[in-house]
Amino acid sequence: MNIRRIIFFPALAVAFLFAACASNKIDWGNRVGNYTYDQAIVEMGPPDKMAMLSDNSKVAQWYGTRRTGMSLGVGTGVGPVGAGVGVPVGSGQVRVLRLTFGPDGVLKSWSR
């Protein structure tokens, strides 16, 4: 067993974890006035709910869940190969992102 391999893979997993957490930090305030509905579709996919207002503005909502609590994992392994089972403990919290786009398709306001 190569010691570099033992250290490399856990370090790589931690790096991916930090990258994933950092990507969820979007400053929506800076996007007001210069972010379009089309960009939102490309970035996040189609909204879960969307409504047209009488002035041709669009209100779009995306839903996501954020798990609160802990996660418990149990595993066993032989040599370099192993298997495990994880059981989440806690409750999920639904998060709503609501973006309002003007008739021109540009972001007017946002809320969580």
PDB file as gemmi writes it, atoms N, CA and C in Angstrom:
CRYST1    1.000    1.000    1.000  90.00  90.00  90.00 P 1                      
ATOM      1  N   MET A   1       0.851  -1.188   0.000  1.00  0.00           N  
ATOM      2  CA  MET A   1       0.000   0.000   0.000  1.00  0.00           C  
ATOM      3  C   MET A   1       0.887   1.239   0.000  1.00  0.00           C  
ATOM      4  N   ASN A   2       0.645   2.091  -0.923  1.00  0.00           N  
ATOM      5  CA  ASN A   2       1.429   3.306  -1.069  1.00  0.00           C  
ATOM      6  C   ASN A   2       0.880   4.372  -0.121  1.00  0.00           C  
ATOM      7  N   ILE A   3       1.750   4.955   0.709  1.00  0.00           N  
ATOM      8  CA  ILE A   3       1.321   5.939   1.701  1.00  0.00           C  
ATOM      9  C   ILE A   3       0.789   7.210   1.031  1.00  0.00           C  
ATOM     10  N   ARG A   4       1.325   7.556  -0.153  1.00  0.00           N  
ATOM     11  CA  ARG A   4       0.823   8.743  -0.856  1.00  0.00           C  
ATOM     12  C   ARG A   4      -0.637   8.568  -1.253  1.00  0.00           C  
ATOM     13  N   ARG A   5      -1.006   7.379  -1.646  1.00  0.00           N  
ATOM     14  CA  ARG A   5      -2.380   7.110  -2.043  1.00  0.00           C  
ATOM     15  C   ARG A   5      -3.317   7.233  -0.834  1.00  0.00           C  
ATOM     16  N   ILE A   6      -2.852   6.797   0.315  1.00  0.00           N  
ATOM     17  CA  ILE A   6      -3.670   6.859   1.536  1.00  0.00           C  
ATOM     18  C   ILE A   6      -3.939   8.315   1.911  1.00  0.00           C  
ATOM     19  N   ILE A   7      -2.972   9.193   1.719  1.00  0.00           N  
ATOM     20  CA  ILE A   7      -3.124  10.600   2.086  1.00  0.00           C  
ATOM     21  C   ILE A   7      -3.842  11.384   0.987  1.00  0.00           C  
ATOM     22  N   PHE A   8      -3.587  11.056  -0.276  1.00  0.00           N  
ATOM     23  CA  PHE A   8      -4.117  11.827  -1.399  1.00  0.00           C  
ATOM     24  C   PHE A   8      -5.641  11.798  -1.476  1.00  0.00           C  
ATOM     25  N   PHE A   9      -6.246  10.632  -1.380  1.00  0.00           N  
ATOM     26  CA  PHE A   9      -7.697  10.529  -1.586  1.00  0.00           C  
ATOM     27  C   PHE A   9      -8.506  11.253  -0.505  1.00  0.00           C  
ATOM     28  N   PRO A  10      -8.176  11.127   0.787  1.00  0.00           N  
ATOM     29  CA  PRO A  10      -8.918  11.934   1.774  1.00  0.00           C  
ATOM     30  C   PRO A  10      -8.720  13.438   1.565  1.00  0.00           C  
ATOM     31  N   ALA A  11      -7.503  13.855   1.184  1.00  0.00           N  
ATOM     32  CA  ALA A  11      -7.253  15.274   0.940  1.00  0.00           C  
ATOM     33  C   ALA A  11      -8.065  15.764  -0.254  1.00  0.00           C  
ATOM     34  N   LEU A  12      -8.168  14.945  -1.276  1.00  0.00           N  
ATOM     35  CA  LEU A  12      -8.960  15.289  -2.453  1.00  0.00           C  
ATOM     36  C   LEU A  12     -10.439  15.418  -2.086  1.00  0.00           C  
ATOM     37  N   ALA A  13     -10.942  14.525  -1.257  1.00  0.00           N  
ATOM     38  CA  ALA A  13     -12.343  14.578  -0.826  1.00  0.00           C  
ATOM     39  C   ALA A  13     -12.624  15.858  -0.042  1.00  0.00           C  
ATOM     40  N   VAL A  14     -11.723  16.260   0.824  1.00  0.00           N  
ATOM     41  CA  VAL A  14     -11.894  17.491   1.602  1.00  0.00           C  
ATOM     42  C   VAL A  14     -11.887  18.708   0.676  1.00  0.00           C  
ATOM     43  N   ALA A  15     -11.011  18.706  -0.323  1.00  0.00           N  
ATOM     44  CA  ALA A  15     -10.955  19.819  -1.273  1.00  0.00           C  
ATOM     45  C   ALA A  15     -12.270  19.960  -2.034  1.00  0.00           C  
ATOM     46  N   PHE A  16     -12.849  18.838  -2.480  1.00  0.00           N  
ATOM     47  CA  PHE A  16     -14.137  18.885  -3.170  1.00  0.00           C  
ATOM     48  C   PHE A  16     -15.241  19.383  -2.243  1.00  0.00           C  
ATOM     49  N   LEU A  17     -15.205  18.995  -0.982  1.00  0.00           N  
ATOM     50  CA  LEU A  17     -16.211  19.433  -0.010  1.00  0.00           C  
ATOM     51  C   LEU A  17     -16.172  20.945   0.149  1.00  0.00           C  
ATOM     52  N   PHE A  18     -14.974  21.507   0.314  1.00  0.00           N  
ATOM     53  CA  PHE A  18     -14.865  22.960   0.465  1.00  0.00           C  
ATOM     54  C   PHE A  18     -15.305  23.686  -0.801  1.00  0.00           C  
ATOM     55  N   ALA A  19     -14.977  23.150  -1.964  1.00  0.00           N  
ATOM     56  CA  ALA A  19     -15.387  23.766  -3.230  1.00  0.00           C  
ATOM     57  C   ALA A  19     -16.906  23.761  -3.364  1.00  0.00           C  
ATOM     58  N   ALA A  20     -17.551  22.663  -2.972  1.00  0.00           N  
ATOM     59  CA  ALA A  20     -19.019  22.575  -3.054  1.00  0.00           C  
ATOM     60  C   ALA A  20     -19.678  23.564  -2.108  1.00  0.00           C  
ATOM     61  N   CYS A  21     -19.146  23.719  -0.914  1.00  0.00           N  
ATOM     62  CA  CYS A  21     -19.724  24.658   0.055  1.00  0.00           C  
ATOM     63  C   CYS A  21     -19.556  26.097  -0.421  1.00  0.00           C  
ATOM     64  N   ALA A  22     -18.417  26.418  -1.004  1.00  0.00           N  
ATOM     65  CA  ALA A  22     -18.162  27.782  -1.464  1.00  0.00           C  
ATOM     66  C   ALA A  22     -19.063  28.154  -2.628  1.00  0.00           C  
ATOM     67  N   SER A  23     -19.431  27.205  -3.471  1.00  0.00           N  
ATOM     68  CA  SER A  23     -20.242  27.519  -4.639  1.00  0.00           C  
ATOM     69  C   SER A  23     -21.682  27.868  -4.273  1.00  0.00           C  
ATOM     70  N   ASN A  24     -22.131  27.538  -3.065  1.00  0.00           N  
ATOM     71  CA  ASN A  24     -23.494  27.839  -2.648  1.00  0.00           C  
ATOM     72  C   ASN A  24     -23.637  29.255  -2.106  1.00  0.00           C  
ATOM     73  N   LYS A  25     -22.564  29.995  -2.024  1.00  0.00           N  
ATOM     74  CA  LYS A  25     -22.585  31.344  -1.474  1.00  0.00           C  
ATOM     75  C   LYS A  25     -22.683  32.360  -2.599  1.00  0.00           C  
ATOM     76  N   ILE A  26     -23.885  32.608  -3.083  1.00  0.00           N  
ATOM     77  CA  ILE A  26     -24.109  33.562  -4.171  1.00  0.00           C  
ATOM     78  C   ILE A  26     -24.599  34.867  -3.565  1.00  0.00           C  
ATOM     79  N   ASP A  27     -23.995  35.975  -3.967  1.00  0.00           N  
ATOM     80  CA  ASP A  27     -24.417  37.296  -3.516  1.00  0.00           C  
ATOM     81  C   ASP A  27     -25.480  37.808  -4.482  1.00  0.00           C  
ATOM     82  N   TRP A  28     -26.735  37.524  -4.170  1.00  0.00           N  
ATOM     83  CA  TRP A  28     -27.831  37.892  -5.065  1.00  0.00           C  
ATOM     84  C   TRP A  28     -27.995  39.402  -5.159  1.00  0.00           C  
ATOM     85  N   GLY A  29     -27.621  40.133  -4.127  1.00  0.00           N  
ATOM     86  CA  GLY A  29     -27.716  41.591  -4.167  1.00  0.00           C  
ATOM     87  C   GLY A  29     -26.889  42.185  -5.289  1.00  0.00           C  
ATOM     88  N   ASN A  30     -25.729  41.600  -5.561  1.00  0.00           N  
ATOM     89  CA  ASN A  30     -24.883  42.095  -6.655  1.00  0.00           C  
ATOM     90  C   ASN A  30     -25.418  41.711  -8.028  1.00  0.00           C  
ATOM     91  N   ARG A  31     -26.304  40.753  -8.075  1.00  0.00           N  
ATOM     92  CA  ARG A  31     -26.851  40.323  -9.369  1.00  0.00           C  
ATOM     93  C   ARG A  31     -28.081  41.130  -9.785  1.00  0.00           C  
ATOM     94  N   VAL A  32     -28.691  41.845  -8.847  1.00  0.00           N  
ATOM     95  CA  VAL A  32     -29.867  42.662  -9.178  1.00  0.00           C  
ATOM     96  C   VAL A  32     -29.457  43.707 -10.216  1.00  0.00           C  
ATOM     97  N   GLY A  33     -30.216  43.774 -11.301  1.00  0.00           N  
ATOM     98  CA  GLY A  33     -29.967  44.750 -12.364  1.00  0.00           C  
ATOM     99  C   GLY A  33     -29.078  44.259 -13.493  1.00  0.00           C  
ATOM    100  N   ASN A  34     -28.404  43.091 -13.301  1.00  0.00           N  
ATOM    101  CA  ASN A  34     -27.531  42.616 -14.377  1.00  0.00           C  
ATOM    102  C   ASN A  34     -27.564  41.103 -14.565  1.00  0.00           C  
ATOM    103  N   TYR A  35     -28.518  40.430 -13.967  1.00  0.00           N  
ATOM    104  CA  TYR A  35     -28.656  38.969 -14.085  1.00  0.00           C  
ATOM    105  C   TYR A  35     -29.993  38.702 -14.745  1.00  0.00           C  
ATOM    106  N   THR A  36     -30.008  37.839 -15.755  1.00  0.00           N  
ATOM    107  CA  THR A  36     -31.237  37.636 -16.514  1.00  0.00           C  
ATOM    108  C   THR A  36     -31.919  36.317 -16.173  1.00  0.00           C  
ATOM    109  N   TYR A  37     -33.176  36.233 -16.564  1.00  0.00           N  
ATOM    110  CA  TYR A  37     -33.947  35.005 -16.376  1.00  0.00           C  
ATOM    111  C   TYR A  37     -33.286  33.847 -17.126  1.00  0.00           C  
ATOM    112  N   ASP A  38     -32.804  34.100 -18.323  1.00  0.00           N  
ATOM    113  CA  ASP A  38     -32.128  33.056 -19.104  1.00  0.00           C  
ATOM    114  C   ASP A  38     -30.881  32.550 -18.396  1.00  0.00           C  
ATOM    115  N   GLN A  39     -30.116  33.447 -17.776  1.00  0.00           N  
ATOM    116  CA  GLN A  39     -28.934  33.021 -17.020  1.00  0.00           C  
ATOM    117  C   GLN A  39     -29.334  32.144 -15.839  1.00  0.00           C  
ATOM    118  N   ALA A  40     -30.443  32.484 -15.183  1.00  0.00           N  
ATOM    119  CA  ALA A  40     -30.917  31.689 -14.050  1.00  0.00           C  
ATOM    120  C   ALA A  40     -31.293  30.281 -14.497  1.00  0.00           C  
ATOM    121  N   ILE A  41     -31.952  30.171 -15.655  1.00  0.00           N  
ATOM    122  CA  ILE A  41     -32.339  28.863 -16.181  1.00  0.00           C  
ATOM    123  C   ILE A  41     -31.102  28.026 -16.486  1.00  0.00           C  
ATOM    124  N   VAL A  42     -30.098  28.645 -17.102  1.00  0.00           N  
ATOM    125  CA  VAL A  42     -28.871  27.920 -17.434  1.00  0.00           C  
ATOM    126  C   VAL A  42     -28.157  27.475 -16.163  1.00  0.00           C  
ATOM    127  N   GLU A  43     -28.112  28.335 -15.155  1.00  0.00           N  
ATOM    128  CA  GLU A  43     -27.367  28.050 -13.928  1.00  0.00           C  
ATOM    129  C   GLU A  43     -28.083  27.070 -12.997  1.00  0.00           C  
ATOM    130  N   MET A  44     -29.411  27.227 -12.840  1.00  0.00           N  
ATOM    131  CA  MET A  44     -30.137  26.449 -11.830  1.00  0.00           C  
ATOM    132  C   MET A  44     -31.189  25.514 -12.404  1.00  0.00           C  
ATOM    133  N   GLY A  45     -31.405  25.549 -13.716  1.00  0.00           N  
ATOM    134  CA  GLY A  45     -32.455  24.745 -14.314  1.00  0.00           C  
ATOM    135  C   GLY A  45     -33.783  25.479 -14.242  1.00  0.00           C  
ATOM    136  N   PRO A  46     -34.833  24.856 -14.776  1.00  0.00           N  
ATOM    137  CA  PRO A  46     -36.144  25.509 -14.742  1.00  0.00           C  
ATOM    138  C   PRO A  46     -36.629  25.684 -13.301  1.00  0.00           C  
ATOM    139  N   PRO A  47     -37.355  26.771 -13.031  1.00  0.00           N  
ATOM    140  CA  PRO A  47     -37.851  26.976 -11.668  1.00  0.00           C  
ATOM    141  C   PRO A  47     -38.905  25.937 -11.297  1.00  0.00           C  
ATOM    142  N   ASP A  48     -39.052  25.702 -10.006  1.00  0.00           N  
ATOM    143  CA  ASP A  48     -40.082  24.791  -9.521  1.00  0.00           C  
ATOM    144  C   ASP A  48     -41.470  25.413  -9.633  1.00  0.00           C  
ATOM    145  N   LYS A  49     -41.535  26.734  -9.519  1.00  0.00           N  
ATOM    146  CA  LYS A  49     -42.788  27.481  -9.691  1.00  0.00           C  
ATOM    147  C   LYS A  49     -42.461  28.779 -10.412  1.00  0.00           C  
ATOM    148  N   MET A  50     -43.384  29.226 -11.257  1.00  0.00           N  
ATOM    149  CA  MET A  50     -43.182  30.478 -11.954  1.00  0.00           C  
ATOM    150  C   MET A  50     -44.545  31.110 -12.224  1.00  0.00           C  
ATOM    151  N   ALA A  51     -44.608  32.420 -12.077  1.00  0.00           N  
ATOM    152  CA  ALA A  51     -45.861  33.134 -12.335  1.00  0.00           C  
ATOM    153  C   ALA A  51     -45.558  34.418 -13.088  1.00  0.00           C  
ATOM    154  N   MET A  52     -46.449  34.739 -14.030  1.00  0.00           N  
ATOM    155  CA  MET A  52     -46.362  36.000 -14.757  1.00  0.00           C  
ATOM    156  C   MET A  52     -47.265  37.014 -14.061  1.00  0.00           C  
ATOM    157  N   LEU A  53     -46.761  38.218 -13.865  1.00  0.00           N  
ATOM    158  CA  LEU A  53     -47.556  39.279 -13.258  1.00  0.00           C  
ATOM    159  C   LEU A  53     -48.185  40.133 -14.360  1.00  0.00           C  
ATOM    160  N   SER A  54     -49.109  40.998 -13.977  1.00  0.00           N  
ATOM    161  CA  SER A  54     -49.847  41.796 -14.960  1.00  0.00           C  
ATOM    162  C   SER A  54     -48.945  42.750 -15.742  1.00  0.00           C  
ATOM    163  N   ASP A  55     -47.792  43.124 -15.181  1.00  0.00           N  
ATOM    164  CA  ASP A  55     -46.873  44.010 -15.902  1.00  0.00           C  
ATOM    165  C   ASP A  55     -45.822  43.229 -16.710  1.00  0.00           C  
ATOM    166  N   ASN A  56     -46.080  41.932 -16.935  1.00  0.00           N  
ATOM    167  CA  ASN A  56     -45.187  41.024 -17.665  1.00  0.00           C  
ATOM    168  C   ASN A  56     -43.890  40.709 -16.928  1.00  0.00           C  
ATOM    169  N   SER A  57     -43.849  40.966 -15.621  1.00  0.00           N  
ATOM    170  CA  SER A  57     -42.728  40.522 -14.795  1.00  0.00           C  
ATOM    171  C   SER A  57     -42.918  39.043 -14.485  1.00  0.00           C  
ATOM    172  N   LYS A  58     -41.816  38.361 -14.175  1.00  0.00           N  
ATOM    173  CA  LYS A  58     -41.867  36.946 -13.800  1.00  0.00           C  
ATOM    174  C   LYS A  58     -41.382  36.786 -12.371  1.00  0.00           C  
ATOM    175  N   VAL A  59     -42.104  35.985 -11.606  1.00  0.00           N  
ATOM    176  CA  VAL A  59     -41.658  35.591 -10.271  1.00  0.00           C  
ATOM    177  C   VAL A  59     -41.390  34.096 -10.345  1.00  0.00           C  
ATOM    178  N   ALA A  60     -40.138  33.729 -10.082  1.00  0.00           N  
ATOM    179  CA  ALA A  60     -39.733  32.330 -10.187  1.00  0.00           C  
ATOM    180  C   ALA A  60     -39.203  31.858  -8.842  1.00  0.00           C  
ATOM    181  N   GLN A  61     -39.529  30.615  -8.480  1.00  0.00           N  
ATOM    182  CA  GLN A  61     -39.085  30.041  -7.207  1.00  0.00           C  
ATOM    183  C   GLN A  61     -38.367  28.722  -7.456  1.00  0.00           C  
ATOM    184  N   TRP A  62     -37.246  28.560  -6.771  1.00  0.00           N  
ATOM    185  CA  TRP A  62     -36.504  27.296  -6.767  1.00  0.00           C  
ATOM    186  C   TRP A  62     -36.490  26.789  -5.339  1.00  0.00           C  
ATOM    187  N   TYR A  63     -36.737  25.491  -5.182  1.00  0.00           N  
ATOM    188  CA  TYR A  63     -36.749  24.866  -3.865  1.00  0.00           C  
ATOM    189  C   TYR A  63     -35.510  24.013  -3.684  1.00  0.00           C  
ATOM    190  N   GLY A  64     -35.004  23.989  -2.494  1.00  0.00           N  
ATOM    191  CA  GLY A  64     -33.881  23.131  -2.136  1.00  0.00           C  
ATOM    192  C   GLY A  64     -34.052  22.705  -0.692  1.00  0.00           C  
ATOM    193  N   THR A  65     -33.368  21.644  -0.295  1.00  0.00           N  
ATOM    194  CA  THR A  65     -33.431  21.220   1.099  1.00  0.00           C  
ATOM    195  C   THR A  65     -32.046  21.336   1.709  1.00  0.00           C  
ATOM    196  N   ARG A  66     -32.042  21.672   2.951  1.00  0.00           N  
ATOM    197  CA  ARG A  66     -30.800  21.753   3.714  1.00  0.00           C  
ATOM    198  C   ARG A  66     -30.991  20.879   4.935  1.00  0.00           C  
ATOM    199  N   ARG A  67     -30.151  19.893   5.056  1.00  0.00           N  
ATOM    200  CA  ARG A  67     -30.268  18.954   6.162  1.00  0.00           C  
ATOM    201  C   ARG A  67     -29.704  19.590   7.419  1.00  0.00           C  
ATOM    202  N   THR A  68     -30.473  19.498   8.490  1.00  0.00           N  
ATOM    203  CA  THR A  68     -30.000  19.951   9.785  1.00  0.00           C  
ATOM    204  C   THR A  68     -29.785  18.725  10.650  1.00  0.00           C  
ATOM    205  N   GLY A  69     -28.841  18.775  11.491  1.00  0.00           N  
ATOM    206  CA  GLY A  69     -28.551  17.628  12.352  1.00  0.00           C  
ATOM    207  C   GLY A  69     -27.262  16.952  11.925  1.00  0.00           C  
ATOM    208  N   MET A  70     -27.121  15.714  12.329  1.00  0.00           N  
ATOM    209  CA  MET A  70     -25.896  14.975  12.092  1.00  0.00           C  
ATOM    210  C   MET A  70     -26.120  13.858  11.097  1.00  0.00           C  
ATOM    211  N   SER A  71     -25.031  13.302  10.651  1.00  0.00           N  
ATOM    212  CA  SER A  71     -25.068  12.167   9.769  1.00  0.00           C  
ATOM    213  C   SER A  71     -24.222  11.073  10.402  1.00  0.00           C  
ATOM    214  N   LEU A  72     -24.721   9.859  10.410  1.00  0.00           N  
ATOM    215  CA  LEU A  72     -24.036   8.742  11.047  1.00  0.00           C  
ATOM    216  C   LEU A  72     -23.658   7.731   9.977  1.00  0.00           C  
ATOM    217  N   GLY A  73     -22.406   7.348   9.942  1.00  0.00           N  
ATOM    218  CA  GLY A  73     -21.964   6.366   8.960  1.00  0.00           C  
ATOM    219  C   GLY A  73     -21.309   5.173   9.626  1.00  0.00           C  
ATOM    220  N   VAL A  74     -21.594   3.991   9.134  1.00  0.00           N  
ATOM    221  CA  VAL A  74     -20.996   2.759   9.640  1.00  0.00           C  
ATOM    222  C   VAL A  74     -20.389   2.040   8.449  1.00  0.00           C  
ATOM    223  N   GLY A  75     -19.178   1.578   8.587  1.00  0.00           N  
ATOM    224  CA  GLY A  75     -18.557   0.907   7.462  1.00  0.00           C  
ATOM    225  C   GLY A  75     -17.577  -0.163   7.906  1.00  0.00           C  
ATOM    226  N   THR A  76     -17.207  -0.991   6.971  1.00  0.00           N  
ATOM    227  CA  THR A  76     -16.211  -2.023   7.205  1.00  0.00           C  
ATOM    228  C   THR A  76     -15.419  -2.203   5.932  1.00  0.00           C  
ATOM    229  N   GLY A  77     -14.231  -2.672   6.046  1.00  0.00           N  
ATOM    230  CA  GLY A  77     -13.420  -2.838   4.856  1.00  0.00           C  
ATOM    231  C   GLY A  77     -12.314  -3.848   5.055  1.00  0.00           C  
ATOM    232  N   VAL A  78     -11.826  -4.365   3.954  1.00  0.00           N  
ATOM    233  CA  VAL A  78     -10.709  -5.281   3.953  1.00  0.00           C  
ATOM    234  C   VAL A  78      -9.699  -4.756   2.948  1.00  0.00           C  
ATOM    235  N   GLY A  79      -8.486  -4.512   3.395  1.00  0.00           N  
ATOM    236  CA  GLY A  79      -7.468  -4.006   2.499  1.00  0.00           C  
ATOM    237  C   GLY A  79      -7.848  -2.634   1.972  1.00  0.00           C  
ATOM    238  N   PRO A  80      -7.546  -2.346   0.704  1.00  0.00           N  
ATOM    239  CA  PRO A  80      -7.842  -1.026   0.155  1.00  0.00           C  
ATOM    240  C   PRO A  80      -9.302  -0.840  -0.249  1.00  0.00           C  
ATOM    241  N   VAL A  81     -10.106  -1.892  -0.166  1.00  0.00           N  
ATOM    242  CA  VAL A  81     -11.505  -1.809  -0.589  1.00  0.00           C  
ATOM    243  C   VAL A  81     -12.383  -1.935   0.640  1.00  0.00           C  
ATOM    244  N   GLY A  82     -13.421  -1.137   0.708  1.00  0.00           N  
ATOM    245  CA  GLY A  82     -14.335  -1.203   1.839  1.00  0.00           C  
ATOM    246  C   GLY A  82     -15.743  -0.895   1.409  1.00  0.00           C  
ATOM    247  N   ALA A  83     -16.670  -1.099   2.293  1.00  0.00           N  
ATOM    248  CA  ALA A  83     -18.073  -0.798   2.039  1.00  0.00           C  
ATOM    249  C   ALA A  83     -18.641  -0.142   3.276  1.00  0.00           C  
ATOM    250  N   GLY A  84     -19.659   0.660   3.115  1.00  0.00           N  
ATOM    251  CA  GLY A  84     -20.251   1.332   4.260  1.00  0.00           C  
ATOM    252  C   GLY A  84     -21.687   1.713   4.002  1.00  0.00           C  
ATOM    253  N   VAL A  85     -22.378   2.024   5.080  1.00  0.00           N  
ATOM    254  CA  VAL A  85     -23.766   2.453   5.021  1.00  0.00           C  
ATOM    255  C   VAL A  85     -23.883   3.708   5.858  1.00  0.00           C  
ATOM    256  N   GLY A  86     -24.511   4.741   5.313  1.00  0.00           N  
ATOM    257  CA  GLY A  86     -24.721   5.975   6.050  1.00  0.00           C  
ATOM    258  C   GLY A  86     -26.193   6.192   6.333  1.00  0.00           C  
ATOM    259  N   VAL A  87     -26.490   6.697   7.521  1.00  0.00           N  
ATOM    260  CA  VAL A  87     -27.871   6.955   7.917  1.00  0.00           C  
ATOM    261  C   VAL A  87     -27.952   8.398   8.393  1.00  0.00           C  
ATOM    262  N   PRO A  88     -28.701   9.262   7.683  1.00  0.00           N  
ATOM    263  CA  PRO A  88     -28.821  10.638   8.146  1.00  0.00           C  
ATOM    264  C   PRO A  88     -29.709  10.722   9.384  1.00  0.00           C  
ATOM    265  N   VAL A  89     -29.305  11.563  10.311  1.00  0.00           N  
ATOM    266  CA  VAL A  89     -30.078  11.779  11.533  1.00  0.00           C  
ATOM    267  C   VAL A  89     -30.388  13.265  11.592  1.00  0.00           C  
ATOM    268  N   GLY A  90     -31.630  13.625  11.713  1.00  0.00           N  
ATOM    269  CA  GLY A  90     -32.012  15.026  11.756  1.00  0.00           C  
ATOM    270  C   GLY A  90     -33.150  15.278  10.772  1.00  0.00           C  
ATOM    271  N   SER A  91     -33.515  16.512  10.648  1.00  0.00           N  
ATOM    272  CA  SER A  91     -34.622  16.839   9.752  1.00  0.00           C  
ATOM    273  C   SER A  91     -34.127  17.748   8.638  1.00  0.00           C  
ATOM    274  N   GLY A  92     -34.824  17.712   7.519  1.00  0.00           N  
ATOM    275  CA  GLY A  92     -34.488  18.577   6.402  1.00  0.00           C  
ATOM    276  C   GLY A  92     -35.280  19.858   6.483  1.00  0.00           C  
ATOM    277  N   GLN A  93     -34.688  20.920   6.001  1.00  0.00           N  
ATOM    278  CA  GLN A  93     -35.341  22.217   6.021  1.00  0.00           C  
ATOM    279  C   GLN A  93     -35.473  22.688   4.572  1.00  0.00           C  
ATOM    280  N   VAL A  94     -36.670  22.997   4.145  1.00  0.00           N  
ATOM    281  CA  VAL A  94     -36.884  23.441   2.770  1.00  0.00           C  
ATOM    282  C   VAL A  94     -36.488  24.909   2.669  1.00  0.00           C  
ATOM    283  N   ARG A  95     -35.660  25.194   1.664  1.00  0.00           N  
ATOM    284  CA  ARG A  95     -35.245  26.568   1.411  1.00  0.00           C  
ATOM    285  C   ARG A  95     -35.843  27.006   0.082  1.00  0.00           C  
ATOM    286  N   VAL A  96     -36.346  28.212   0.047  1.00  0.00           N  
ATOM    287  CA  VAL A  96     -36.970  28.750  -1.165  1.00  0.00           C  
ATOM    288  C   VAL A  96     -36.165  29.964  -1.618  1.00  0.00           C  
ATOM    289  N   LEU A  97     -35.797  29.968  -2.893  1.00  0.00           N  
ATOM    290  CA  LEU A  97     -35.169  31.135  -3.500  1.00  0.00           C  
ATOM    291  C   LEU A  97     -36.189  31.720  -4.468  1.00  0.00           C  
ATOM    292  N   ARG A  98     -36.599  32.965  -4.224  1.00  0.00           N  
ATOM    293  CA  ARG A  98     -37.584  33.639  -5.078  1.00  0.00           C  
ATOM    294  C   ARG A  98     -36.898  34.793  -5.793  1.00  0.00           C  
ATOM    295  N   LEU A  99     -36.908  34.724  -7.121  1.00  0.00           N  
ATOM    296  CA  LEU A  99     -36.321  35.771  -7.943  1.00  0.00           C  
ATOM    297  C   LEU A  99     -37.420  36.434  -8.766  1.00  0.00           C  
ATOM    298  N   THR A 100     -37.426  37.769  -8.790  1.00  0.00           N  
ATOM    299  CA  THR A 100     -38.396  38.521  -9.581  1.00  0.00           C  
ATOM    300  C   THR A 100     -37.651  39.214 -10.712  1.00  0.00           C  
ATOM    301  N   PHE A 101     -38.097  38.928 -11.933  1.00  0.00           N  
ATOM    302  CA  PHE A 101     -37.485  39.486 -13.140  1.00  0.00           C  
ATOM    303  C   PHE A 101     -38.460  40.472 -13.776  1.00  0.00           C  
ATOM    304  N   GLY A 102     -37.953  41.607 -14.242  1.00  0.00           N  
ATOM    305  CA  GLY A 102     -38.783  42.608 -14.897  1.00  0.00           C  
ATOM    306  C   GLY A 102     -39.224  42.139 -16.275  1.00  0.00           C  
ATOM    307  N   PRO A 103     -40.061  42.934 -16.945  1.00  0.00           N  
ATOM    308  CA  PRO A 103     -40.526  42.588 -18.289  1.00  0.00           C  
ATOM    309  C   PRO A 103     -39.374  42.403 -19.286  1.00  0.00           C  
ATOM    310  N   ASP A 104     -38.235  43.037 -19.011  1.00  0.00           N  
ATOM    311  CA  ASP A 104     -37.058  42.901 -19.867  1.00  0.00           C  
ATOM    312  C   ASP A 104     -36.244  41.644 -19.559  1.00  0.00           C  
ATOM    313  N   GLY A 105     -36.658  40.876 -18.537  1.00  0.00           N  
ATOM    314  CA  GLY A 105     -35.971  39.641 -18.179  1.00  0.00           C  
ATOM    315  C   GLY A 105     -34.799  39.833 -17.231  1.00  0.00           C  
ATOM    316  N   VAL A 106     -34.606  41.034 -16.700  1.00  0.00           N  
ATOM    317  CA  VAL A 106     -33.494  41.325 -15.795  1.00  0.00           C  
ATOM    318  C   VAL A 106     -33.988  41.258 -14.345  1.00  0.00           C  
ATOM    319  N   LEU A 107     -33.132  40.718 -13.467  1.00  0.00           N  
ATOM    320  CA  LEU A 107     -33.483  40.533 -12.058  1.00  0.00           C  
ATOM    321  C   LEU A 107     -33.776  41.864 -11.380  1.00  0.00           C  
ATOM    322  N   LYS A 108     -34.981  41.983 -10.776  1.00  0.00           N  
ATOM    323  CA  LYS A 108     -35.389  43.182 -10.047  1.00  0.00           C  
ATOM    324  C   LYS A 108     -35.191  43.025  -8.550  1.00  0.00           C  
ATOM    325  N   SER A 109     -35.524  41.826  -8.008  1.00  0.00           N  
ATOM    326  CA  SER A 109     -35.403  41.591  -6.571  1.00  0.00           C  
ATOM    327  C   SER A 109     -35.290  40.112  -6.298  1.00  0.00           C  
ATOM    328  N   TRP A 110     -34.919  39.783  -5.086  1.00  0.00           N  
ATOM    329  CA  TRP A 110     -34.764  38.380  -4.682  1.00  0.00           C  
ATOM    330  C   TRP A 110     -35.088  38.256  -3.197  1.00  0.00           C  
ATOM    331  N   SER A 111     -35.410  37.052  -2.780  1.00  0.00           N  
ATOM    332  CA  SER A 111     -35.623  36.761  -1.352  1.00  0.00           C  
ATOM    333  C   SER A 111     -35.446  35.281  -1.122  1.00  0.00           C  
ATOM    334  N   ARG A 112     -35.188  34.929   0.128  1.00  0.00           N  
ATOM    335  CA  ARG A 112     -35.085  33.526   0.550  1.00  0.00           C  
ATOM    336  C   ARG A 112     -36.201  33.241   1.502  1.00  0.00           C  
TER     337      ARG A 112                                                      
END                                                                             
